[in-house]
């Protein structure tokens, strides 16, 4: 990716690590990186059965 190309949400999701059990989630998600990390964490928690 050249320096003039912006990253997409999908790019950030590929790189994102879920929040750890002792971490506080970012409440306002003002960047794509914050959104990606929240989505990755939600997916992880759904897969673990934390939601119905």
mmCIF file of the N, C-alpha and C atoms, coordinates in Angstrom:
data_MODEL
# 
_entry.id   MODEL 
# 
loop_
_atom_site.group_PDB 
_atom_site.id 
_atom_site.type_symbol 
_atom_site.label_atom_id 
_atom_site.label_alt_id 
_atom_site.label_comp_id 
_atom_site.label_asym_id 
_atom_site.label_entity_id 
_atom_site.label_seq_id 
_atom_site.pdbx_PDB_ins_code 
_atom_site.Cartn_x 
_atom_site.Cartn_y 
_atom_site.Cartn_z 
_atom_site.occupancy 
_atom_site.B_iso_or_equiv 
_atom_site.pdbx_formal_charge 
_atom_site.auth_seq_id 
_atom_site.auth_comp_id 
_atom_site.auth_asym_id 
_atom_site.auth_atom_id 
_atom_site.pdbx_PDB_model_num 
ATOM 1   N N  . UNK A 1 1  ? 0.857   -1.177  0.000  1.00 0.00 ? 1  UNK A N  1 
ATOM 2   C CA . UNK A 1 1  ? 0.000   0.000   0.000  1.00 0.00 ? 1  UNK A CA 1 
ATOM 3   C C  . UNK A 1 1  ? 0.895   1.230   0.000  1.00 0.00 ? 1  UNK A C  1 
ATOM 4   N N  . UNK A 1 2  ? 0.686   2.119   -0.943 1.00 0.00 ? 2  UNK A N  1 
ATOM 5   C CA . UNK A 1 2  ? 1.532   3.304   -0.979 1.00 0.00 ? 2  UNK A CA 1 
ATOM 6   C C  . UNK A 1 2  ? 1.075   4.331   0.050  1.00 0.00 ? 2  UNK A C  1 
ATOM 7   N N  . UNK A 1 3  ? 1.875   5.336   0.281  1.00 0.00 ? 3  UNK A N  1 
ATOM 8   C CA . UNK A 1 3  ? 1.613   6.294   1.358  1.00 0.00 ? 3  UNK A CA 1 
ATOM 9   C C  . UNK A 1 3  ? 0.404   7.182   1.080  1.00 0.00 ? 3  UNK A C  1 
ATOM 10  N N  . UNK A 1 4  ? -0.099  7.216   -0.155 1.00 0.00 ? 4  UNK A N  1 
ATOM 11  C CA . UNK A 1 4  ? -1.262  8.033   -0.473 1.00 0.00 ? 4  UNK A CA 1 
ATOM 12  C C  . UNK A 1 4  ? -2.575  7.264   -0.337 1.00 0.00 ? 4  UNK A C  1 
ATOM 13  N N  . UNK A 1 5  ? -2.497  5.989   -0.072 1.00 0.00 ? 5  UNK A N  1 
ATOM 14  C CA . UNK A 1 5  ? -3.687  5.158   0.038  1.00 0.00 ? 5  UNK A CA 1 
ATOM 15  C C  . UNK A 1 5  ? -4.098  5.058   1.502  1.00 0.00 ? 5  UNK A C  1 
ATOM 16  N N  . UNK A 1 6  ? -5.358  5.375   1.762  1.00 0.00 ? 6  UNK A N  1 
ATOM 17  C CA . UNK A 1 6  ? -5.856  5.278   3.130  1.00 0.00 ? 6  UNK A CA 1 
ATOM 18  C C  . UNK A 1 6  ? -6.295  3.846   3.416  1.00 0.00 ? 6  UNK A C  1 
ATOM 19  N N  . UNK A 1 7  ? -6.164  3.452   4.668  1.00 0.00 ? 7  UNK A N  1 
ATOM 20  C CA . UNK A 1 7  ? -6.572  2.123   5.076  1.00 0.00 ? 7  UNK A CA 1 
ATOM 21  C C  . UNK A 1 7  ? -8.087  2.078   5.221  1.00 0.00 ? 7  UNK A C  1 
ATOM 22  N N  . UNK A 1 8  ? -8.655  0.953   4.872  1.00 0.00 ? 8  UNK A N  1 
ATOM 23  C CA . UNK A 1 8  ? -10.090 0.757   5.029  1.00 0.00 ? 8  UNK A CA 1 
ATOM 24  C C  . UNK A 1 8  ? -10.375 0.102   6.372  1.00 0.00 ? 8  UNK A C  1 
ATOM 25  N N  . UNK A 1 9  ? -11.639 0.073   6.741  1.00 0.00 ? 9  UNK A N  1 
ATOM 26  C CA . UNK A 1 9  ? -12.035 -0.591  7.977  1.00 0.00 ? 9  UNK A CA 1 
ATOM 27  C C  . UNK A 1 9  ? -11.618 -2.056  7.931  1.00 0.00 ? 9  UNK A C  1 
ATOM 28  N N  . UNK A 1 10 ? -11.762 -2.681  6.779  1.00 0.00 ? 10 UNK A N  1 
ATOM 29  C CA . UNK A 1 10 ? -11.368 -4.087  6.640  1.00 0.00 ? 10 UNK A CA 1 
ATOM 30  C C  . UNK A 1 10 ? -9.878  -4.283  6.920  1.00 0.00 ? 10 UNK A C  1 
ATOM 31  N N  . UNK A 1 11 ? -9.055  -3.337  6.486  1.00 0.00 ? 11 UNK A N  1 
ATOM 32  C CA . UNK A 1 11 ? -7.618  -3.416  6.767  1.00 0.00 ? 11 UNK A CA 1 
ATOM 33  C C  . UNK A 1 11 ? -7.355  -3.356  8.267  1.00 0.00 ? 11 UNK A C  1 
ATOM 34  N N  . UNK A 1 12 ? -8.049  -2.459  8.944  1.00 0.00 ? 12 UNK A N  1 
ATOM 35  C CA . UNK A 1 12 ? -7.869  -2.338  10.389 1.00 0.00 ? 12 UNK A CA 1 
ATOM 36  C C  . UNK A 1 12 ? -8.374  -3.578  11.118 1.00 0.00 ? 12 UNK A C  1 
ATOM 37  N N  . UNK A 1 13 ? -9.477  -4.158  10.641 1.00 0.00 ? 13 UNK A N  1 
ATOM 38  C CA . UNK A 1 13 ? -10.013 -5.358  11.283 1.00 0.00 ? 13 UNK A CA 1 
ATOM 39  C C  . UNK A 1 13 ? -9.007  -6.502  11.189 1.00 0.00 ? 13 UNK A C  1 
ATOM 40  N N  . UNK A 1 14 ? -8.335  -6.625  10.051 1.00 0.00 ? 14 UNK A N  1 
ATOM 41  C CA . UNK A 1 14 ? -7.333  -7.684  9.877  1.00 0.00 ? 14 UNK A CA 1 
ATOM 42  C C  . UNK A 1 14 ? -6.198  -7.551  10.894 1.00 0.00 ? 14 UNK A C  1 
ATOM 43  N N  . UNK A 1 15 ? -5.890  -6.327  11.296 1.00 0.00 ? 15 UNK A N  1 
ATOM 44  C CA . UNK A 1 15 ? -4.771  -6.060  12.200 1.00 0.00 ? 15 UNK A CA 1 
ATOM 45  C C  . UNK A 1 15 ? -5.181  -5.977  13.672 1.00 0.00 ? 15 UNK A C  1 
ATOM 46  N N  . UNK A 1 16 ? -6.466  -5.834  13.938 1.00 0.00 ? 16 UNK A N  1 
ATOM 47  C CA . UNK A 1 16 ? -6.937  -5.541  15.292 1.00 0.00 ? 16 UNK A CA 1 
ATOM 48  C C  . UNK A 1 16 ? -6.833  -6.742  16.228 1.00 0.00 ? 16 UNK A C  1 
ATOM 49  N N  . UNK A 1 17 ? -6.493  -6.453  17.454 1.00 0.00 ? 17 UNK A N  1 
ATOM 50  C CA . UNK A 1 17 ? -6.493  -7.439  18.527 1.00 0.00 ? 17 UNK A CA 1 
ATOM 51  C C  . UNK A 1 17 ? -7.690  -7.138  19.422 1.00 0.00 ? 17 UNK A C  1 
ATOM 52  N N  . UNK A 1 18 ? -8.406  -8.164  19.886 1.00 0.00 ? 18 UNK A N  1 
ATOM 53  C CA . UNK A 1 18 ? -9.543  -7.905  20.778 1.00 0.00 ? 18 UNK A CA 1 
ATOM 54  C C  . UNK A 1 18 ? -9.073  -7.307  22.105 1.00 0.00 ? 18 UNK A C  1 
ATOM 55  N N  . UNK A 1 19 ? -9.973  -6.596  22.749 1.00 0.00 ? 19 UNK A N  1 
ATOM 56  C CA . UNK A 1 19 ? -9.674  -6.073  24.077 1.00 0.00 ? 19 UNK A CA 1 
ATOM 57  C C  . UNK A 1 19 ? -9.476  -7.230  25.037 1.00 0.00 ? 19 UNK A C  1 
ATOM 58  N N  . UNK A 1 20 ? -8.562  -7.058  25.968 1.00 0.00 ? 20 UNK A N  1 
ATOM 59  C CA . UNK A 1 20 ? -8.343  -8.054  27.004 1.00 0.00 ? 20 UNK A CA 1 
ATOM 60  C C  . UNK A 1 20 ? -9.403  -7.921  28.089 1.00 0.00 ? 20 UNK A C  1 
ATOM 61  N N  . UNK A 1 21 ? -9.490  -8.918  28.941 1.00 0.00 ? 21 UNK A N  1 
ATOM 62  C CA . UNK A 1 21 ? -10.497 -8.919  30.004 1.00 0.00 ? 21 UNK A CA 1 
ATOM 63  C C  . UNK A 1 21 ? -10.349 -7.744  30.956 1.00 0.00 ? 21 UNK A C  1 
ATOM 64  N N  . UNK A 1 22 ? -9.138  -7.245  31.131 1.00 0.00 ? 22 UNK A N  1 
ATOM 65  C CA . UNK A 1 22 ? -8.906  -6.168  32.095 1.00 0.00 ? 22 UNK A CA 1 
ATOM 66  C C  . UNK A 1 22 ? -8.797  -4.794  31.438 1.00 0.00 ? 22 UNK A C  1 
ATOM 67  N N  . UNK A 1 23 ? -9.073  -4.705  30.130 1.00 0.00 ? 23 UNK A N  1 
ATOM 68  C CA . UNK A 1 23 ? -8.978  -3.430  29.426 1.00 0.00 ? 23 UNK A CA 1 
ATOM 69  C C  . UNK A 1 23 ? -10.337 -2.743  29.365 1.00 0.00 ? 23 UNK A C  1 
ATOM 70  N N  . UNK A 1 24 ? -10.308 -1.428  29.352 1.00 0.00 ? 24 UNK A N  1 
ATOM 71  C CA . UNK A 1 24 ? -11.524 -0.641  29.195 1.00 0.00 ? 24 UNK A CA 1 
ATOM 72  C C  . UNK A 1 24 ? -11.691 -0.289  27.725 1.00 0.00 ? 24 UNK A C  1 
ATOM 73  N N  . UNK A 1 25 ? -12.862 -0.569  27.185 1.00 0.00 ? 25 UNK A N  1 
ATOM 74  C CA . UNK A 1 25 ? -13.154 -0.275  25.788 1.00 0.00 ? 25 UNK A CA 1 
ATOM 75  C C  . UNK A 1 25 ? -13.220 1.231   25.584 1.00 0.00 ? 25 UNK A C  1 
ATOM 76  N N  . UNK A 1 26 ? -12.835 1.683   24.399 1.00 0.00 ? 26 UNK A N  1 
ATOM 77  C CA . UNK A 1 26 ? -12.988 3.085   24.021 1.00 0.00 ? 26 UNK A CA 1 
ATOM 78  C C  . UNK A 1 26 ? -14.475 3.324   23.787 1.00 0.00 ? 26 UNK A C  1 
ATOM 79  N N  . UNK A 1 27 ? -15.052 4.304   24.488 1.00 0.00 ? 27 UNK A N  1 
ATOM 80  C CA . UNK A 1 27 ? -16.488 4.552   24.394 1.00 0.00 ? 27 UNK A CA 1 
ATOM 81  C C  . UNK A 1 27 ? -16.911 5.300   23.142 1.00 0.00 ? 27 UNK A C  1 
ATOM 82  N N  . UNK A 1 28 ? -16.103 6.230   22.676 1.00 0.00 ? 28 UNK A N  1 
ATOM 83  C CA . UNK A 1 28 ? -16.557 7.081   21.581 1.00 0.00 ? 28 UNK A CA 1 
ATOM 84  C C  . UNK A 1 28 ? -16.095 6.631   20.197 1.00 0.00 ? 28 UNK A C  1 
ATOM 85  N N  . UNK A 1 29 ? -15.175 5.691   20.080 1.00 0.00 ? 29 UNK A N  1 
ATOM 86  C CA . UNK A 1 29 ? -14.718 5.139   18.795 1.00 0.00 ? 29 UNK A CA 1 
ATOM 87  C C  . UNK A 1 29 ? -14.652 6.212   17.706 1.00 0.00 ? 29 UNK A C  1 
ATOM 88  N N  . UNK A 1 30 ? -13.700 7.092   17.817 1.00 0.00 ? 30 UNK A N  1 
ATOM 89  C CA . UNK A 1 30 ? -13.583 8.191   16.864 1.00 0.00 ? 30 UNK A CA 1 
ATOM 90  C C  . UNK A 1 30 ? -12.681 7.869   15.671 1.00 0.00 ? 30 UNK A C  1 
ATOM 91  N N  . UNK A 1 31 ? -12.034 6.713   15.684 1.00 0.00 ? 31 UNK A N  1 
ATOM 92  C CA . UNK A 1 31 ? -11.174 6.328   14.565 1.00 0.00 ? 31 UNK A CA 1 
ATOM 93  C C  . UNK A 1 31 ? -11.579 4.948   14.049 1.00 0.00 ? 31 UNK A C  1 
ATOM 94  N N  . UNK A 1 32 ? -11.206 4.656   12.825 1.00 0.00 ? 32 UNK A N  1 
ATOM 95  C CA . UNK A 1 32 ? -11.480 3.325   12.275 1.00 0.00 ? 32 UNK A CA 1 
ATOM 96  C C  . UNK A 1 32 ? -10.761 2.242   13.078 1.00 0.00 ? 32 UNK A C  1 
ATOM 97  N N  . UNK A 1 33 ? -9.608  2.584   13.603 1.00 0.00 ? 33 UNK A N  1 
ATOM 98  C CA . UNK A 1 33 ? -8.862  1.624   14.426 1.00 0.00 ? 33 UNK A CA 1 
ATOM 99  C C  . UNK A 1 33 ? -9.658  1.254   15.682 1.00 0.00 ? 33 UNK A C  1 
ATOM 100 N N  . UNK A 1 34 ? -10.294 2.242   16.314 1.00 0.00 ? 34 UNK A N  1 
ATOM 101 C CA . UNK A 1 34 ? -11.124 1.983   17.498 1.00 0.00 ? 34 UNK A CA 1 
ATOM 102 C C  . UNK A 1 34 ? -12.337 1.128   17.144 1.00 0.00 ? 34 UNK A C  1 
ATOM 103 N N  . UNK A 1 35 ? -12.982 1.447   16.031 1.00 0.00 ? 35 UNK A N  1 
ATOM 104 C CA . UNK A 1 35 ? -14.150 0.693   15.578 1.00 0.00 ? 35 UNK A CA 1 
ATOM 105 C C  . UNK A 1 35 ? -13.758 -0.747  15.279 1.00 0.00 ? 35 UNK A C  1 
ATOM 106 N N  . UNK A 1 36 ? -12.655 -0.936  14.591 1.00 0.00 ? 36 UNK A N  1 
ATOM 107 C CA . UNK A 1 36 ? -12.195 -2.276  14.249 1.00 0.00 ? 36 UNK A CA 1 
ATOM 108 C C  . UNK A 1 36 ? -11.929 -3.098  15.493 1.00 0.00 ? 36 UNK A C  1 
ATOM 109 N N  . UNK A 1 37 ? -11.297 -2.514  16.464 1.00 0.00 ? 37 UNK A N  1 
ATOM 110 C CA . UNK A 1 37 ? -10.993 -3.257  17.694 1.00 0.00 ? 37 UNK A CA 1 
ATOM 111 C C  . UNK A 1 37 ? -12.268 -3.635  18.441 1.00 0.00 ? 37 UNK A C  1 
ATOM 112 N N  . UNK A 1 38 ? -13.240 -2.743  18.454 1.00 0.00 ? 38 UNK A N  1 
ATOM 113 C CA . UNK A 1 38 ? -14.518 -3.051  19.095 1.00 0.00 ? 38 UNK A CA 1 
ATOM 114 C C  . UNK A 1 38 ? -15.225 -4.192  18.355 1.00 0.00 ? 38 UNK A C  1 
ATOM 115 N N  . UNK A 1 39 ? -15.231 -4.152  17.024 1.00 0.00 ? 39 UNK A N  1 
ATOM 116 C CA . UNK A 1 39 ? -15.879 -5.204  16.248 1.00 0.00 ? 39 UNK A CA 1 
ATOM 117 C C  . UNK A 1 39 ? -15.200 -6.555  16.441 1.00 0.00 ? 39 UNK A C  1 
ATOM 118 N N  . UNK A 1 40 ? -13.886 -6.563  16.458 1.00 0.00 ? 40 UNK A N  1 
ATOM 119 C CA . UNK A 1 40 ? -13.147 -7.812  16.661 1.00 0.00 ? 40 UNK A CA 1 
ATOM 120 C C  . UNK A 1 40 ? -13.446 -8.377  18.050 1.00 0.00 ? 40 UNK A C  1 
ATOM 121 N N  . UNK A 1 41 ? -13.536 -7.518  19.032 1.00 0.00 ? 41 UNK A N  1 
ATOM 122 C CA . UNK A 1 41 ? -13.834 -7.964  20.390 1.00 0.00 ? 41 UNK A CA 1 
ATOM 123 C C  . UNK A 1 41 ? -15.261 -8.512  20.480 1.00 0.00 ? 41 UNK A C  1 
ATOM 124 N N  . UNK A 1 42 ? -16.218 -7.818  19.864 1.00 0.00 ? 42 UNK A N  1 
ATOM 125 C CA . UNK A 1 42 ? -17.594 -8.308  19.869 1.00 0.00 ? 42 UNK A CA 1 
ATOM 126 C C  . UNK A 1 42 ? -17.697 -9.665  19.191 1.00 0.00 ? 42 UNK A C  1 
ATOM 127 N N  . UNK A 1 43 ? -17.024 -9.835  18.068 1.00 0.00 ? 43 UNK A N  1 
ATOM 128 C CA . UNK A 1 43 ? -17.045 -11.121 17.373 1.00 0.00 ? 43 UNK A CA 1 
ATOM 129 C C  . UNK A 1 43 ? -16.484 -12.220 18.262 1.00 0.00 ? 43 UNK A C  1 
ATOM 130 N N  . UNK A 1 44 ? -15.390 -11.928 18.941 1.00 0.00 ? 44 UNK A N  1 
ATOM 131 C CA . UNK A 1 44 ? -14.771 -12.900 19.848 1.00 0.00 ? 44 UNK A CA 1 
ATOM 132 C C  . UNK A 1 44 ? -15.749 -13.288 20.957 1.00 0.00 ? 44 UNK A C  1 
ATOM 133 N N  . UNK A 1 45 ? -16.404 -12.298 21.542 1.00 0.00 ? 45 UNK A N  1 
ATOM 134 C CA . UNK A 1 45 ? -17.329 -12.569 22.646 1.00 0.00 ? 45 UNK A CA 1 
ATOM 135 C C  . UNK A 1 45 ? -18.566 -13.330 22.174 1.00 0.00 ? 45 UNK A C  1 
ATOM 136 N N  . UNK A 1 46 ? -19.053 -13.034 20.982 1.00 0.00 ? 46 UNK A N  1 
ATOM 137 C CA . UNK A 1 46 ? -20.180 -13.783 20.424 1.00 0.00 ? 46 UNK A CA 1 
ATOM 138 C C  . UNK A 1 46 ? -19.770 -15.235 20.213 1.00 0.00 ? 46 UNK A C  1 
ATOM 139 N N  . UNK A 1 47 ? -18.585 -15.447 19.648 1.00 0.00 ? 47 UNK A N  1 
ATOM 140 C CA . UNK A 1 47 ? -18.099 -16.812 19.417 1.00 0.00 ? 47 UNK A CA 1 
ATOM 141 C C  . UNK A 1 47 ? -17.896 -17.571 20.721 1.00 0.00 ? 47 UNK A C  1 
ATOM 142 N N  . UNK A 1 48 ? -17.599 -16.855 21.800 1.00 0.00 ? 48 UNK A N  1 
ATOM 143 C CA . UNK A 1 48 ? -17.419 -17.499 23.110 1.00 0.00 ? 48 UNK A CA 1 
ATOM 144 C C  . UNK A 1 48 ? -18.742 -17.724 23.824 1.00 0.00 ? 48 UNK A C  1 
ATOM 145 N N  . UNK A 1 49 ? -19.856 -17.277 23.223 1.00 0.00 ? 49 UNK A N  1 
ATOM 146 C CA . UNK A 1 49 ? -21.180 -17.503 23.815 1.00 0.00 ? 49 UNK A CA 1 
ATOM 147 C C  . UNK A 1 49 ? -21.567 -16.505 24.888 1.00 0.00 ? 49 UNK A C  1 
ATOM 148 N N  . UNK A 1 50 ? -20.946 -15.332 24.917 1.00 0.00 ? 50 UNK A N  1 
ATOM 149 C CA . UNK A 1 50 ? -21.274 -14.341 25.938 1.00 0.00 ? 50 UNK A CA 1 
ATOM 150 C C  . UNK A 1 50 ? -22.590 -13.631 25.652 1.00 0.00 ? 50 UNK A C  1 
ATOM 151 N N  . UNK A 1 51 ? -23.101 -13.760 24.404 1.00 0.00 ? 51 UNK A N  1 
ATOM 152 C CA . UNK A 1 51 ? -24.369 -13.157 24.015 1.00 0.00 ? 51 UNK A CA 1 
ATOM 153 C C  . UNK A 1 51 ? -25.276 -14.232 23.442 1.00 0.00 ? 51 UNK A C  1 
ATOM 154 N N  . UNK A 1 52 ? -26.569 -14.059 23.593 1.00 0.00 ? 52 UNK A N  1 
ATOM 155 C CA . UNK A 1 52 ? -27.545 -14.998 23.018 1.00 0.00 ? 52 UNK A CA 1 
ATOM 156 C C  . UNK A 1 52 ? -27.803 -14.670 21.574 1.00 0.00 ? 52 UNK A C  1 
# 
